Amino acid sequence: MQTFLHKLKVIFTEPAIRNRVLFVLGALVIFRALASIPIPGVDQVVLEQFFSNNQFLGLLNIFSGGGLANLSIVMLGVGPFITASIIMQLLTVMTPKLKSLYTEEGEAGRAKFTQYSRMLTLPLAILQGFGFLTLLQSQGVISGLTTFDFVVNVILVVAGSVLLMWIGELVTEYGIGNGVSILIFAGIVAGLPATASQLLLNYDPSQLPLYVGFAIVAIGIIYAVVVMTEAERPVPITYAKQSRGGSTYGSSQSYLPMRLNQAGVIPIIFALSIILFPQMVLNILSAFDLPWVAQANEVVTGFLNNQWAYGGTYFTLVFLFTFFYTAVTFDPDAVSKNLQRSGGFIPGIRPGGHTSEYLGNLVTRLTLVGALFLGVVAVLPVGMQIATGVTALAIGGTAVLIVVSVVLDLIRRLDAQVSMREY
């Protein structure tokens, strides 16, 4: 408790850290203000009915940071930027030039890679905005708009999405943590009061054991996510004696921390984006009155409403994306080369190719455990929904994963800032 109070004191007394925290809070205030401004022509009554019966929009509302619930000017949220990032990450597998740009050219290469993602965000935002507004207009959620008004609405939601992308990057640069994840986190947390009030209004004493069971499971999931996210496998590193400037430095011991879940919450976001992508495309195509679009839309909607198919696909995508993202962000060959250049080696393992192979096998085993855990936790609420028949649990489970992961990442980064200032 004393250590916590000391860190809290450092956060609010150290100007550099305090300014970063205040910058994040200011960005969140702007974001929530934008999320409360609806686009013109929205029928709130029809919107509530349409929203309550559509799991697709409920999942998409997570990415919009809650901005989709009232069709605000930031209704697309950071969804287009996330989709662009996924496309760019997939292209690194198919294009060696992009892979070297992301993994081998340092900060300059990653900055250029991010710039490509930003450029791709704009056309994706235009397509998504046009598709969603067309769908909502056909359902009567938006009415009384001329062609000019419709175009203005498209421009508004595209500008809102690009603005959120910019705010998220500012938070990453001048605040603390990943700005995009923080915006999603803020939208989820902002919806908690409304969810709690709805539960109180619909409270039924006969379902008290069910509520208690859900609370216990939620606490267990939170605890498990914290433990698995913080778990790491330390790999011992020994640095040989070195001679510099006529002086000889003795060997030293260190370790390389290998996290059990190195990908964090990214696989969850990627998996949901892939699941929602077909419906986004169909929403766009629905504007052209193609005969096969309605049938395809029924198939996709039926798939999303089939909990077994949805849960199985969700688990598989989370599992695969955990391996994919870990492979993109952790390169055993690069780590082995860096260790060899600095005179470090793993005891009992020869430097070079053997070290790379050892690290590759180790990260594969660790990622297997992390991927299985992440997949099970992601689909556990879906299983509970199948067993109990209570709706919206799948969305709630995904939200819990995102919230806990973002909070842990923020705490870790704040600790790093405090430790750096103390040194």
N, C-alpha and C positions, 0 to 999 in steps of 0.2 A: 504493500500500500504506500509506503514511504517512497519507494522508487517511482511508482506511478505519479505521485504528487510532484516529485522532483522533475520528472519529464514534462509534466503539464506546465510547471513553472517555467521551464526552459522554453517551451513552445510559445508561451505568451509574453515572455520577457526578451527573447532573442529576436531582434527586428527582422532578420532575414526569414526565419521560419514563420514568424507571425504574419508577415506580408504574404507569404505563400498561402497560408491557411485562409487569410482574409480574401485573397484573390479567388480561391476556390469557392468560398461562400458567396462572394459577389457574383461569380459566374452562374452559380446555381439559382440565385435570386432572379437574375435576368432570364434564365432558362424557364423557370416556373412562371414568370410573368408572360413570356411569349406563349407558353403552353395554355394559358387561360384566354387567349384572344382567338375566337372562332373565325373561320372563313365565312364570307357572305352566303346567304341562302340556305342555311342548315335548319332542318326541322328537328328540334330536340326530341320530341316525342317519338317520331319514327326512328331517329338515331338510337335511342335507348332500347327500343324493341329489337332493332336489327343487330345491335351490338350484343345484347344479352343472349341471342340465339346463334351466335357465330363464334366458334372456338378459334377460327383462323384470325379474326380481328383481335380476339383476346390475346393470342400469342404475339401478334404484330404490335400490339399496344406496349409490350415490354420494350421493343426496340425503339419505339417512338418516345420512350420515357414518360408515358402517360398522355402524350399530346394527341393521340388518335381518339381517345375516349370522347372528347368534345369537338373533334375535327378542327383543331387549332391550326394556326399558320405554320406550326412545326409538326404537323401530323405525321410526316414521313420520318421524323426523328433522324437518327444516325444510320438508319437502315440502308440507304444507298451507299454510304461510305463503307459500311461493313461488307456489303455485297461486293463492292469494288475491291476491298482488301482481300476477300476470299478469292476472287478471280485472279488477282495478282499473285497470291500465294500459290494457287494451282498452276499458274504459268511458270513459276520457278522450277517446278518438276519437269515441265516440257521444254523449257528454254534455258540452256546452260548459261547464256549471257545474263539473264535476269537473276539466276541463282548466284552467280559470282558477284553481281551488283549488290545483292542483299547480304551475302555472307562473307565476302572477301574484301570488299572495298571500304570497309569501316563506316564511319558516320556519314561521309559524303555520299557513299553508295546508297545507304539506307534513306538519306534525305531525298535523293533522286527517285528511289523506289516509291517513297511516300508521295512524291509529287505526281508520279504516274497514277497512283491510286486516287488522288484528288481530281485529276483530269478525267478519269473514268467515272467519278461520282456524278458529275453534271448530267451526262446523257442518261445514266441509270435513274437519277432523280426525276428527269423529265418523263421517262417512260413510266415509272412507278406512279408519279403524280397524275399523269393522264389516265392511267389504267384505273386507279382507285376512284378518282373523281367521276369517271365514266360509269363505274360500277355503282357508286353511291347515287348518282343521278338516275340511273335506270331503276333503282330500288325505291326512289322517292325520298331518300334521305336529304338530298339537295334538290331544290325545286325553284322554278321561276327565274332561271338564268338564261340570258341570251348567249350567243356564241362568244361575244366579246367578254361577258362576265365569266364564262367558263375558262377562257384563255387567261384572264386576270387571276382566277383562282389557281390555275396551274402554275403561273409565274410566282404567286405568293408561296405555295407549298414548296416549290423548288428552291426559292430564295431562302425559305425557313430552314430547309435541310442543309443547304450550303453554309448558312450562318451557324447552325449547330455544329457542323463539322469544324468550322473555324474556331468556335468557342471551345470545343473539345481539345483542339490542338494547342490553343492558348493555355488551357488548364494543364496540359501535359508539360508545356515548356516553362510556364511561370508559376504553376501551382505545385501540387503534390499528387502523384499517382497518374494513372492512365485516364485522360480526359473523357474519352468515349465511354469507358466503363463507369466512370463516376456519373455521367449524365443518365445512363440507363439505371444505375443505382438510385439516383435522386427521384426518377420517375416512379420506380417501384415503391420507395419509401413514402412518397407523396400520396400514393393510393391506399396506404395502410389505414388511415383514419376512416375513410369511406367504407373499407372492407369490414373494419371492426364495428362500425355503427350498423351496417347491414346484418352482421351476425347477431347483434343485440336485438335488433328489431324482429328478426326471424327466430329468436331463441325459443326452443321447445324443450321443456324440462325432461321429456321422455328420451331425448337424444343426448342427455348429459354424458352418459358413458362414452358415446361416440366422440363428443367434443374432447373429453379427457384423453381418449386414445389418440386423437389427432395431435393434441398438445404434446403428449409424451413422444410420439414419433417425430414431431417437428424438432423437439429438443435433442432427441437422439441424432437426427440428421445433422443439425447444426454442430453438435459435438464431434461427430464423425468427420465432417468436412474440415473442421478446425484441425483435428489430429492428422488427417491425411494430407492436408495442405502444408502443414508445418513439418511433416516427417521428412527426413533426409538421410542419405547414406554417405557418411564421410569417407572419402578415399584418401588414405595417407599419402603425402608427397614428401620426398626427401630431396633437399638441394645439396649438391656436392660442393666440396671446397673450391673456392675461386680465388685467383690472384689478380689484383687490380692495383696499379700504381705502386708496385713493389710490396704491397701488403697482401696477406693471405687471410681470407675470411673462412671461418669454420662452417661445417655443414649445419643445416637447420631443418626443422621439421614443420610441416604445415599439412593442410588437408584440402581436398576439393569437395565442396558440398554438392551432392547429387540428390535433387529433390525427387520425392516419390511422384509428385504431380507437377512436372515442370511447365505444363501447358496452362495451368490455372483454369480460368473460366472460359477461355477462348474456344475450346471444343464445343461447349454448350451453345455458345452464340453462333458458331459456324454451322452446327447441326440444325438448329432452328431455322437459320437462313436458308439452308438447302431444302428443308421440308416445306417452307413457305414459298420458295421460288416458283414452283409450277403454278400455284394459284395466282401469284403476281402476274405471270406471263399471260394466263388465261383472262385475267381482268383487263389487261391491255388489249388482247385480241377480241374481247367481247364488243368493243366499240365498232368492229368492222362487220358485224352480223354474219359471221361465218357459220355454216350449219353444224360443223363438227365441234365448235367451241362449247356449245351448251352441253353436249354429251360428255365431252372431256371434263367440263366443270363439275358435272354430277359425279363422275368417277373420282375426281380429286377430293371433292367435298365428302363423298362417302368414305374415302380412305381416311381423311382426317377425323371423321366421326367414329371410325372403327378403332376402338381403343387397342385391340391386339395388334393390328397392322401398324398403327401409329407408334405404339410402344416399342415394337420390334425394330422398326426402321429408325426410331429415335436412338435406341440403344446402340445399334450398329454404327450409325453415323458418329455418335459421340466417341465410341471405341476407336473407329478408324481415324477420326480427326485428332484424337489425342496422340496417336502414333505419328500422324502426318506433321502436326505442328511441332512436336518434339524433335522430329528429324530435321525440320527446317531451321529451328532455333539452336539446336545443339549438334555440332559437327565434331565427332571424335577425332578425325584426322587433324583438324585445326587445333584442337586442344592438345593433342599429342605433339604436334610441331612446336607449339608455344612452350610446352614443358621442356622439350629437348633444347630449344634455343636458350632458355633461362637456366639450364643445368639441372632441371628437376626430373625426377623419375619416381615411379611407383615401386616400392620395395617388392622384389621378387618378380618384377615384370621388366623385360628388356625395353629400352626406349625405341621409339619409331613405330613400326607396323604392329608389333606385339602390344604396345600400349594402346594404340588405336583400336585394335581388335578387342582388347580387354574392356575398354571404356564402352565400345559399341555393344558388347554382350551385356554389360552391366546396365546400361541405360535401357536396353530392350526389356530386361527382366523387371526393372523398376517401372517402366512405362506400362507394362502388361498389368501389373497390380493396380497402378493408378487409373488406367483406362477402364478396367473392370469395375473398380469402385465408382468412378465417375458415371459410368453407364448405368450401374445398378441404382445409384442415388437419383439419377435423372428420371428413370422410369418407375421408381418406387411409388411416387404419387399417382401415376397412371394405374398401377396395380391396385392401389387403395381405392381409386375411383371405380374400377371394375368391381371390386369387392363390396363397396358400400353404396355405390350409385350417387354419391355426392359430387356435384359438378365443380369445375374450376380448380380441382386439386392439382392437376398436371401443371397448370399455369403457376399455381402457388409454389410447387416444388421447384420449378425452374427459377422462379424469383428468389427463393431461399438460397439456392446455389450461387446465383449471381451476387446477391447481397452479402453473404458470408465471405465469398472470395474477395470481393472489392474491399470490404472492411479489413480483412487480414492484410491485403496488399497495402492499404493506407497506413495501418499500424506499423508495418514493416518499414515503409518508406519514412514515416515520421521518426521511428527509432534510429534509422540511418542518419537522418538530418541532425537529430539531437546528438548522436555519438560524434559526428563530424565536427559540430560546433564545440563540443567539450574537448576534443583533441586539439 
